[in-house]
Amino acid sequence: MKFVLALVILIASCKGNTLNADEQLLRSLLNTIIQADNRGDITTVLSCYSGEAVLMPPGKLPISGINAIEESYKNIFTNSIVHLESTIDEIKIFPSYAVITGINTGSVVMKNDSSSSAVNDKFMMLLEKEANTWKIRKLIWNKNQ
């Protein structure tokens, strides 16, 4: 009986550590993409997305697939400089999916005329675990009013 109890405790503690490890990986992924956005580092940004990812920007058609996402980021980085900070409101982890909700704040400065617009957006990110690596599958955001 003591062996069974010890086994149950061991299994429960391992599961908790896995979720903790996954939460750390998810937080790291969000930090990585925000820092890469701020540097204009398209290679690192794209490494955060799955090949079938979909971006759902406000007021625009969805951007589907890694090639379309790459073109979108090339346009953003060619024409602007972003200064973003991200705050996580919640992380929900499932066996092979996770959802992160939060807020991005900062600014976007246009390269052609140095005009700046404030960023204050809420976001929801659906992530998929691929071979023990989390990748963004869907990302939707809009103004945080």
N, C-alpha and C positions, 0 to 999 in steps of 0.2 A: 504494500500500500504506500509506503514512504517513497518507493521508487516511482510509482505512478504520479504521485504529487510532485515530486522533483521534476519529472519529465514535463508535466503540464506547466509548471513555473518556467522551466527552460524554454519551452516552445513559445509561451506568451512573451517572455522577455526578448526572444529573437525577433518576433513579429514587431514588437515595439521599436526595436533598434532599426529594423528595415524601414519602417515608416519614417523614423527619425532621419535615417540616411537619405531616403527619397526626398523628404522635405528639404534637407540641406542641398541636395542636387538641384531641386527645382528653384530654390532661392538663388543658387549659384548661376543657373541658366538665365534667370531673369536679370541678374546683375551683369552677366556676360553680354547679353544682347543690348542692354541699355548703354554700357560702356562702349560697345562696338558702334552703336548708333552715334554716340557723341564723338567718336574718332572718325566716323565715316568709313569704317572698316567692313566692307561688303563681304569679304571672305568669312569673317567670324560671324557676322549677322546670318548669312545663309547657312552656316553650320548648325545654327540653332533650330532650323525648320526641317520638318519631314519633307520628302519629295512631293507629297500630295497635299501640302499645306494650303490653306486658304486664308487670305487676309480679307477682312470685311470693314473697309474704311467708311466713315460716315458720309452719306450722300453720294456714294459711288458704287459701281458694280463690284462684286467680289473679284479678287485677284487670285486665280487658282493655279497651283503648280509652282514648283521652284523656279522655273524659267521666267514665268510672268512676275513672280516676286522679285527675282533678280533685276529685271528691267525696271520695276517700280523703285527699288532701292537705288539703282544707278541714277535714275532721274532725281530722286530726293537728294542724294549726295552730290550730284553735279550742280544742282541749283541752290542748295541751302546747307547751313550748318545747324545741327540740332544740339541743344543743351537740355538734357532730360534727367530727371530724378524719378525714381519709381518707389511707391509705397505699396506694400502688400496688405490687403484687407483680410484675405482668407485663402487658405490652400486646402483643397479637398483631394485626398489621394485614394484611388481605387486600384485594384490589382494591375491593370495595364494602362489606365488613364488617370489624369489629374486635371484639376481646374484651379486656376489662380485668378483671383479678382483683386483689383487694386486701382491706384490712381497714378497717373504720370503728370508731372508738372515740369515747367521750364519754359523754353522759348525756341523758336525757329527763326534764324536770321537768313534772309535771302542774300545770295552772293552778288546779284546784279546791282542792288541799290542799298544794301545794308538795312532794309526795313526789317522789323522784328514783329513777330506775333507770339502772344503768350499761349502756352499749352497748359490746360487743366482738364485732362481727360480721365474718364473711368474706363477700365478695360476688363475683358474676360478672355482668358487664354485657356484653350483646351490643349493638353499635352498628351502624347502617346509614348509609352515606353517601348523602345525598339532595341532589342539586344542589350538590356540593362542601361540604356541611355535614353534620357528624356528628350523629346523633340516637340516643337510647337506644331500642332496639327491645324488649329484654327485660332485666329486672333481677331477680336472685334473690339472697337472702341468708339466712343463719342464724347461730346462735351460734358463735363461734370458741372451741371448747373444747379 
